[in-house]
Amino acid sequence: MSVPVPAPAPPVRVLLVEDDDLMRRSFAVALERYGYRVRVAADGLTGLELFRDEDFDLLVLDVMLPGLDGIGLCRRIRETSLVPVLMMSARGDGLDVVSGLEAGADDYVVKPVDTYVLVARIRSLLRRATYAPAPAPGRAADGEPGPAEGRTLVFGDLAIDTGGLEVSVSGSPVALTPTELKLLLEFAAHPGIVLERHTLLRNVWDYGWDGDSRVVDLCVQRLRGKLGRDRIETVRGFGYKLRR
Protein backbone atom coordinates (compact mmCIF):
# COMPACT_ATOMS: atom_id res chain seq x y z
CA MET A 1 0.00 0.00 0.00
CA SER A 2 1.41 3.35 -1.01
CA VAL A 3 2.04 5.95 1.65
CA PRO A 4 0.43 9.31 0.88
CA VAL A 5 2.94 12.07 0.34
CA PRO A 6 2.04 15.29 2.13
CA ALA A 7 1.46 18.27 -0.10
CA PRO A 8 4.32 20.78 -0.09
CA ALA A 9 3.76 23.89 1.95
CA PRO A 10 2.65 26.86 -0.14
CA PRO A 11 5.36 29.45 -0.74
CA VAL A 12 5.49 32.44 1.59
CA ARG A 13 3.96 35.49 -0.08
CA VAL A 14 5.92 38.71 0.35
CA LEU A 15 4.93 42.21 -0.71
CA LEU A 16 8.00 44.36 -1.39
CA VAL A 17 7.41 48.11 -1.72
CA GLU A 18 10.58 49.92 -2.85
CA ASP A 19 10.85 52.90 -5.21
CA ASP A 20 14.45 52.34 -6.32
CA ASP A 21 14.27 50.19 -9.48
CA LEU A 22 17.62 48.47 -9.02
CA MET A 23 17.05 47.65 -5.36
CA ARG A 24 13.50 46.48 -6.02
CA ARG A 25 14.62 44.07 -8.74
CA SER A 26 17.65 42.80 -6.85
CA PHE A 27 15.72 42.22 -3.60
CA ALA A 28 12.88 40.49 -5.46
CA VAL A 29 15.24 38.16 -7.33
CA ALA A 30 17.15 37.33 -4.15
CA LEU A 31 13.98 36.54 -2.19
CA GLU A 32 12.62 34.39 -5.00
CA ARG A 33 15.85 32.38 -4.95
CA TYR A 34 15.08 31.59 -1.31
CA GLY A 35 11.67 30.29 -2.32
CA TYR A 36 9.50 33.29 -1.53
CA ARG A 37 6.75 34.40 -3.87
CA VAL A 38 7.29 38.14 -4.29
CA ARG A 39 5.00 40.91 -5.50
CA VAL A 40 6.50 44.37 -5.93
CA ALA A 41 5.33 47.97 -5.95
CA ALA A 42 7.24 51.16 -6.62
CA ASP A 43 5.11 53.50 -4.50
CA GLY A 44 2.98 53.43 -1.39
CA LEU A 45 -0.45 53.77 -3.02
CA THR A 46 0.23 50.90 -5.43
CA GLY A 47 1.49 48.86 -2.49
CA LEU A 48 -1.71 49.58 -0.58
CA GLU A 49 -3.83 48.49 -3.54
CA LEU A 50 -1.90 45.22 -3.87
CA PHE A 51 -2.22 44.61 -0.14
CA ARG A 52 -5.98 45.08 -0.30
CA ASP A 53 -6.38 42.88 -3.39
CA GLU A 54 -4.17 39.95 -2.37
CA ASP A 55 -3.15 37.95 0.69
CA PHE A 56 0.42 38.30 1.94
CA ASP A 57 2.34 36.60 4.73
CA LEU A 58 4.81 39.45 5.22
CA LEU A 59 5.45 42.99 4.01
CA VAL A 60 8.80 44.70 3.36
CA LEU A 61 8.31 48.47 3.15
CA ASP A 62 10.83 51.17 2.32
CA VAL A 63 10.38 54.33 4.39
CA MET A 64 10.98 56.85 1.59
CA LEU A 65 8.26 56.23 -1.01
CA PRO A 66 6.54 58.61 -3.44
CA GLY A 67 2.91 59.48 -2.82
CA LEU A 68 2.24 57.54 0.39
CA ASP A 69 5.46 56.93 2.32
CA GLY A 70 6.27 53.66 4.07
CA ILE A 71 5.30 54.94 7.52
CA GLY A 72 1.92 56.13 6.29
CA LEU A 73 1.47 52.84 4.42
CA CYS A 74 2.26 50.87 7.57
CA ARG A 75 -0.32 52.88 9.53
CA ARG A 76 -2.98 52.22 6.88
CA ILE A 77 -2.18 48.51 6.92
CA ARG A 78 -2.35 48.34 10.72
CA GLU A 79 -5.91 49.68 10.58
CA THR A 80 -7.07 46.29 9.31
CA SER A 81 -4.21 43.78 9.54
CA LEU A 82 -1.63 42.31 11.94
CA VAL A 83 0.56 40.95 9.12
CA PRO A 84 4.30 41.10 9.98
CA VAL A 85 5.96 44.27 8.65
CA LEU A 86 9.68 44.85 8.11
CA MET A 87 10.70 48.47 7.43
CA MET A 88 13.76 49.47 5.39
CA SER A 89 15.41 52.83 6.02
CA ALA A 90 18.22 54.53 4.13
CA ARG A 91 19.05 56.60 7.20
CA GLY A 92 20.71 55.36 10.36
CA ASP A 93 19.30 58.09 12.56
CA GLY A 94 16.50 57.50 15.00
CA LEU A 95 13.73 59.40 13.19
CA ASP A 96 12.83 56.74 10.62
CA VAL A 97 13.37 53.90 13.10
CA VAL A 98 11.15 55.33 15.82
CA SER A 99 8.48 56.53 13.36
CA GLY A 100 8.31 53.13 11.67
CA LEU A 101 8.08 51.18 14.91
CA GLU A 102 5.48 53.58 16.31
CA ALA A 103 3.45 53.07 13.14
CA GLY A 104 3.30 49.35 13.92
CA ALA A 105 6.31 47.81 12.16
CA ASP A 106 7.77 44.71 13.80
CA ASP A 107 11.40 45.28 12.89
CA TYR A 108 13.63 47.34 10.62
CA VAL A 109 16.85 47.20 8.63
CA VAL A 110 19.08 50.05 7.46
CA LYS A 111 20.08 50.17 3.79
CA PRO A 112 22.32 49.18 2.23
CA VAL A 113 21.42 45.78 3.63
CA ASP A 114 23.00 42.45 2.79
CA THR A 115 20.57 39.92 1.33
CA TYR A 116 21.49 37.38 4.00
CA VAL A 117 20.58 39.86 6.73
CA LEU A 118 17.30 40.71 5.02
CA VAL A 119 16.36 37.03 4.71
CA ALA A 120 17.35 36.37 8.33
CA ARG A 121 15.05 39.17 9.54
CA ILE A 122 12.22 37.87 7.34
CA ARG A 123 12.63 34.35 8.70
CA SER A 124 12.63 35.69 12.24
CA LEU A 125 9.39 37.59 11.62
CA LEU A 126 7.76 34.52 10.08
CA ARG A 127 8.75 32.40 13.09
CA ARG A 128 7.02 34.91 15.36
CA ALA A 129 3.92 34.79 13.17
CA THR A 130 3.69 31.00 13.68
CA TYR A 131 4.86 31.05 17.29
CA ALA A 132 3.80 28.25 19.64
CA PRO A 133 4.64 29.04 23.28
CA ALA A 134 6.19 26.68 25.78
CA PRO A 135 4.41 26.07 29.10
CA ALA A 136 4.41 29.24 31.19
CA PRO A 137 4.05 29.67 34.94
CA GLY A 138 1.19 31.71 36.26
CA ARG A 139 -2.25 31.52 37.78
CA ALA A 140 -4.74 29.87 35.47
CA ALA A 141 -8.33 31.05 35.21
CA ASP A 142 -9.50 28.29 37.57
CA GLY A 143 -6.96 29.39 40.18
CA GLU A 144 -4.83 26.24 39.89
CA PRO A 145 -1.04 26.78 39.87
CA GLY A 146 1.46 24.99 37.71
CA PRO A 147 2.18 24.74 33.99
CA ALA A 148 -0.34 26.68 31.98
CA GLU A 149 0.16 25.51 28.41
CA GLY A 150 -3.17 25.71 26.61
CA ARG A 151 -4.75 27.52 29.55
CA THR A 152 -5.61 31.07 30.45
CA LEU A 153 -3.15 33.07 32.54
CA VAL A 154 -4.64 35.91 34.54
CA PHE A 155 -2.77 39.00 35.72
CA GLY A 156 -5.31 41.39 37.19
CA ASP A 157 -7.68 42.38 34.37
CA LEU A 158 -5.31 40.90 31.78
CA ALA A 159 -6.09 37.37 30.52
CA ILE A 160 -3.83 35.44 28.14
CA ASP A 161 -5.06 32.26 26.46
CA THR A 162 -1.76 30.48 25.85
CA GLY A 163 -3.34 27.81 23.66
CA GLY A 164 -5.56 29.94 21.48
CA LEU A 165 -3.06 32.82 21.57
CA GLU A 166 -5.79 35.29 22.48
CA VAL A 167 -5.52 38.25 24.84
CA SER A 168 -8.24 40.22 26.60
CA VAL A 169 -8.40 43.11 29.05
CA SER A 170 -11.46 43.31 31.32
CA GLY A 171 -13.12 40.73 29.06
CA SER A 172 -12.60 42.70 25.85
CA PRO A 173 -10.36 41.10 23.18
CA VAL A 174 -7.11 42.87 22.31
CA ALA A 175 -5.55 42.54 18.84
CA LEU A 176 -1.77 42.14 18.98
CA THR A 177 0.77 41.80 16.20
CA PRO A 178 2.83 38.57 16.26
CA THR A 179 5.78 40.45 17.76
CA GLU A 180 3.63 42.11 20.42
CA LEU A 181 2.08 38.77 21.29
CA LYS A 182 5.41 36.98 21.56
CA LEU A 183 6.79 39.80 23.73
CA LEU A 184 3.76 39.56 26.04
CA LEU A 185 4.12 35.78 26.27
CA GLU A 186 7.78 36.23 27.19
CA PHE A 187 6.74 38.53 30.03
CA ALA A 188 3.96 36.14 31.08
CA ALA A 189 6.46 33.28 31.27
CA HIS A 190 8.43 35.31 33.85
CA PRO A 191 5.86 37.34 35.83
CA GLY A 192 7.38 39.77 38.29
CA ILE A 193 10.90 39.11 36.97
CA VAL A 194 12.91 41.89 35.35
CA LEU A 195 13.85 41.03 31.76
CA GLU A 196 16.76 42.95 30.28
CA ARG A 197 16.49 44.42 26.82
CA HIS A 198 19.22 42.22 25.35
CA THR A 199 17.39 39.15 26.71
CA LEU A 200 14.19 40.26 25.01
CA LEU A 201 16.05 40.98 21.76
CA ARG A 202 17.41 37.43 21.82
CA ASN A 203 14.22 35.62 22.86
CA VAL A 204 11.62 37.66 20.98
CA TRP A 205 13.41 39.15 17.98
CA ASP A 206 15.84 36.23 17.54
CA TYR A 207 18.82 38.56 17.50
CA GLY A 208 21.98 36.55 17.91
CA TRP A 209 23.89 39.77 18.47
CA ASP A 210 23.36 43.06 20.29
CA GLY A 211 20.60 44.75 18.33
CA ASP A 212 18.95 48.12 18.63
CA SER A 213 17.07 48.19 21.94
CA ARG A 214 14.69 50.80 20.53
CA VAL A 215 12.67 47.99 18.96
CA VAL A 216 12.05 46.67 22.49
CA ASP A 217 11.17 50.07 23.93
CA LEU A 218 8.75 50.93 21.13
CA CYS A 219 7.08 47.52 21.22
CA VAL A 220 6.63 47.81 25.00
CA GLN A 221 5.15 51.26 24.40
CA ARG A 222 2.64 49.81 21.92
CA LEU A 223 1.76 47.02 24.36
CA ARG A 224 1.11 49.54 27.11
CA GLY A 225 -1.20 51.43 24.80
CA LYS A 226 -3.26 48.26 24.31
CA LEU A 227 -3.04 46.65 27.77
CA GLY A 228 -2.83 49.66 30.08
CA ARG A 229 0.05 51.90 31.07
CA ASP A 230 0.75 50.19 34.40
CA ARG A 231 0.72 46.54 33.30
CA ILE A 232 4.40 46.49 32.21
CA GLU A 233 6.75 48.23 34.62
CA THR A 234 10.03 49.91 33.68
CA VAL A 235 12.95 49.09 35.95
CA ARG A 236 15.38 51.86 35.13
CA GLY A 237 18.84 50.73 34.15
CA PHE A 238 17.73 47.11 33.75
CA GLY A 239 14.63 46.45 31.66
CA TYR A 240 10.96 45.63 32.09
CA LYS A 241 8.73 43.30 34.07
CA LEU A 242 5.09 42.23 33.98
CA ARG A 243 3.15 43.08 37.11
CA ARG A 244 1.59 40.04 38.72
N, C-alpha and C positions, 0 to 999 in steps of 0.2 A: 504494500500500500504506500502510495507516494505521500510524502510529508508536505503539507502546504507551505509555500514560501511567503513570508510576510511581505506585504507591499512596501516598497521603499518610502521613506518619509518624504513628504513634499518639500521642495526647496524653500528656504527662507526668503521671504519677499522683502526687499529693501527699497525704500524711496530715497534717492539721493538728489538733493537740491543744491546746486552749485552753479554760479554764473560764469566762472572761468571755463572756457571750452576745453582747454588742454587738461586741466585738473579733473573736470567732469568725466571726460573720456577715459583718462588714465585710471581714476578711481573705479569707474564702472567696470572696465576690463579686468582690473585686479580682483575686484569682489566676485565677478563671474567666474574667474579661475578658481576661487575657493568654493564654488558651488552655489553662490547666492544668485537669486533672480533679481535683477536690478532694473528699476525704472528711474528715469532721470528727468529733471526739470531745470531750466536755466534761470527761473525767477520765482519769487514767493507765491504769486497768484496762480501760476501754472501748477506749482507744487501743491497748493491747497486744493485745486480742482482734481488733480490726480488722487490725492488723499481721500477726497470725498467720493470719488468714483470707484476706487479699488480698495482691496484689503491689503494691508502691509503688516509685517511683523516687527519692523524697526524703521526709524527714520534717521537719516543723516542730513543735517541742515547747516549750511554755511550761514554765518551771521550777516555778512554784507551781501545783500541781494537787492536787485532793482525792484521797484514797485513796493512789495511787501517784504520787509527784511526778515531774517531768520528768527529773530526774537518775537516779532509780531506774528509770524507764522506759527511758532511754537505756542504762543498764547491762544491763537485761534484753534489749534489742534487740541489743546488741553481743555477747551470748552466742552468737548464731546468724547475725548478718547484718552486712555491711559497708556497708549502704545509707547514703548521705549524710544527715547529721543537722544541722539548724540549730536552735540553742537560742534562746529568747526569754526575757529577764530583765527584770523591772520595776525591778531595782536596779542602780545603776551601780557598786556596790562590787565588790571582787574575789572575794568568796565564791562567788556564783553562777557567775561566769565560770570560775574555776579548777575548781570542782566539776564543772561541765558538760563542760569540755574534758577533765578527767581521766576522766570517765565514758565518753569516746569521741566526743563531739560534734566536728564538723569546723569549726564557726564559730558565732558568736553575734551577736545584735543586742539592744540595750537598748530597751525600750518606754518611752514611745511611739515607734514607728518609722514613718517614712513608707513608704507602699506602694512607691514607686520604689526605696527602699533595700532593702526586703525582696525585691523581685523581682530586683534586681541581685545580692544575695547568693545567691539561689536559682540564678540563671543561672550564677554563678561555680562553685557546687558541682556543678552538672550538667556543666559543662565539664570539671571535674576527673574526674568519673565516667566520661567518655568520652575521656579524655586519650590522645593518641598522641604519644610523645616524638620529638624530633628526634635525629639522630645524636649520640652522646655519645662522648667520648674515653675510653680505658681499655684494659685488657688483656683481650682476649677469652679464652674458655676454651681455645682452641687456641694461645694465646700470641702471636698475631699482633697487632701494633699497628694503629692507624688507626681510622677510623669504625666504630662498633659497633652501628649500627642493625640490629635484628633478631638480635642476637647476645647472648651471655652475657658480662657484665662480672664480673670476679672481683676482690674486694678481701679478701684473706685467706680466711676461711671464709665470707664473704658472696658470694653469686652472684646477679646480677640479669639476668634474661632480658628484654632491652629490647623484643623483639618480642612475646613472649607475656605480658609484664607480670607475670612471676612472680618471686618472691624466695625464696631458701633460705639457711639457715645450717647449715653442716656437713652439707649434703645434705638437711636437713629443711625442708619448705615452711613459709613464714611468711605468715600472712594479714594483709594491710594494708588499711586503708580507702583510698578514692581519694585523700584528702588526704595521708595518710602515704606512699602510693606516689609521688605527684607530688613530695613533698618529698624523698624518697630519690633519685628520678631527677634532681632538681635538684642534689643533692650529687654524685651519680655523674657528672654532666656536667662537674663542676669538682673532681675529686679533689685533695685536698691544698690547696685554695684556700679562704681564709676568706670566707664569705658573710655579709654583714651582715643583720641582722634586717629592715631596711626593704627590702632586695633580695629576700629570701625572701617578704615580704608581697606585694610587687609580682608576682613571678614565679610563686608558688604559689597565693596567695589572691586574686590579681587585684585587689588594692587599688590604686586609682589615687591614693590619698592615704595619709598616715601613719596606719596603723591601730594596733591594740593589739598590741604585740609579745608579749603573754602567749600568744596563739594559737600563735606560733612556738615559744616555750619549752616549752609543754605538749605540742605535737606532737613536738618533739624528744625530750622525756622519754618519750613513749609509744613512739617508735621505738627508743630505747635499751632499753626493757623487752623489746622483741621481737628486736632484733638483737644486743644485748650492750652493756654500759655504756661500753666503750672505743671502740666503732666510730665514734661522732661526738664530736669533741673540741670543748670550749668554749674559745674564745679570748676571755678576759675583756676587756670594753670594746669588742669588735668584733663577734663573732658565733660561727659554728660552721664546722667543716670536717670532711669525711669523710677518715678515715685511709686512706692507700693500702694 
